[in-house]
Amino acid sequence: MGRPHALVIPFPAQGHVRPLMELSHRLADRGFTVTFVNTEHVHERVTAALPENFSSDYGGRIRFATIPDGMDPGEDRCDFLKFTQVIHRATVRPLEELILKINAEEEEGIACVIADGMAGWLLPVAKKLGIRTAAFWPASAWFLAIVLEIPSLIEKGVIDQRGFPKDNEPITISDKIPAINPAHLCWLCLHDPQVQENSFKLKCITSHVLRDVDHIICNSFLELEAPVFEHAGNALPIGPLVSAAGRIGHQPFSFWQEDPSCLSWLDEQPSRSVVYVAFGSYTLMNRRQIHELARGLELSGLPFLWVSRPDLMGGSAPAYPDGFMDVVAGRGRLVGWSPQQEVLSHPSIACFVSHCGWNSTMEGLWNGVPMLCWPYFADQYQNQTYVVEVWRVGLELRRDREGIVETEEIVGKLKELLKDEGINKRVGDLKDKARKCVEEGGNSFKNFDDFICAIKEYE
Ligand code: UDP
């Protein structure tokens, strides 16, 4: 038997290509040939952000292929209205052609297609061609359980055909799983009614498709969401999938060029002293919000590292209050994009002000870092509920009537978080559990092993 060939397809967004690239490395470690399928736009971005002299095929470990995403080269991929309208149709046929081409040209045809569950509409392409299918779920299993439950929620009248809830009552899908505030349903946290509907349609497709895949693997771990994994029995946790720095060809996949200089700045800071502030790849803030945050960091008196993306304010560069650059020079650091996993593992980090993207949440737990939660959209509100109410490893930043998190709230919650011994202890316990899960003999380790064996056997 030759090397099994896996085709790995992320949803085209930062928080999706990153864990799927990590998964691809693990498949390569286990003897797979991996072809990683990005959209053309994503491929261009990540290639442009790689450091100079870096081999863009990771030293030959991973091959790349591209498919279109249905938008013109210069169009804004944060135009979710257009994006959610075109992405489905634009990708199906090119994927089929790609698979047929690989199978015609190569001795080892595709043994398995592993697609992001958020791009679930692509999996029937593989089914149709008789190829084994796996969905990779890059978010919480709780979110997955809700998506799988969509048909039953519609049938019971809990939500309507367009995904809108009947009332404001918390939605329960099982006695053992936390009830969800209907306002936190992922497809409703999207700032525009038409985008909400489009996103719900895509989730309905996913819900349907995932009932028919051969495997569902999830970037989570058993002890984090045990009741949910019991409920959604066919979803296997294999996480947390954090990058293994130091591996040959290691370079996480970033849409922006990382600024590694913050690591040497962190080296100079006292142990457990620095507030790390980062909001992932999509969060936008207005001028007032940026000012409140800047003042909050100033008045906290703590050293801070703030990832302020060049597009944090949308079209224009982030604007800071007068004098803020002096504060930064004295006690802080501003970067456009950080090597976040290395930052979070640095001993000088005290806490993480986070938008609660699932990857950031996993990375925070992996490093035992307490969190201040500042969700922006999608599943981030649901993740905040986990962090604050279920795992109790962080606090929520409350907003004023205009949706702004004010300076006093930031200063007060930072103080409260840093002196909360219970939170510190619980997040340390989860860190230990996360690490045990992926060690040899751990639950995620075993699940991944079983998954690999199943694909190889089928081949
Ligand atoms: N990230 C990074 N540098 C930064 C900010 C974020 O490398 O300055 C990475 C982070 O480690 C995570 C990903 O980008 O792996 C963001 O994914 P997440 O699910 O947290 O948020 P999203 O961007 O999807 O909202």
Boltz pocket constraint, residues with backbone or C-beta under 6 A from the ligand:
constraints:
  - pocket:
      binder: B
      contacts: [[A, 13], [A, 14], [A, 15], [A, 16], [A, 18], [A, 254], [A, 278], [A, 279], [A, 280], [A, 281], [A, 282], [A, 283], [A, 307], [A, 336], [A, 337], [A, 338], [A, 339], [A, 340], [A, 341], [A, 356], [A, 357], [A, 358], [A, 359], [A, 360], [A, 361], [A, 363]]
      max_distance: 6.0
